[in-house]
């Protein structure tokens, strides 16, 4: 109930909780927020750390729909040299003119899905992670309105879709699979949703988001 005795909408409560769960724009969490390694795998040894590391950032967009919050994701096009066809957040490597990870994430989101940076309310960051392909990624979390018209870049993005936030926050929807990759057995998180196979770093970040929002 509000101070005036008017019932508060459920989406307002969720929004307040999301904002309060982070440390604010541009601020890294004190440590990795999921109790695991900094990689997309559930377990990761130092001997497979890439020799060359490139700074990058992704935007983790939470859409404020009246019927309930959702998390926006993309499916990359099949012809890309890196992570072709995989489910990912909008993002990419940092450029010299980017002043911060937030600048990188917002620029890439505008380029990839046509999301204007002034329509994103940055609330904070998840813990940084390094991919097996050598990208040191800063995940930037932002709130966006559902009225924004998104246009995927056909050269990079095949599909834009949304996953309900309650689905992401339900630990029963996070599975662990094992696969032999480059001669090494790897365990990693997966989150199948509506025909999409979400795995690797993207699934790892969704686990981190779940754990961050479940703390407070």
Helices and strands as residue ranges (DSSP letters): H 10-20, G 46-48, E 54-64, E 70-76, E 87-88, E 91-93, H 101-113, G 117-119, E 120-125, E 129-130, E 135-145, E 157-164, H 165-169, G 171-173, E 175-181, E 184-193, E 196-199, H 200-213
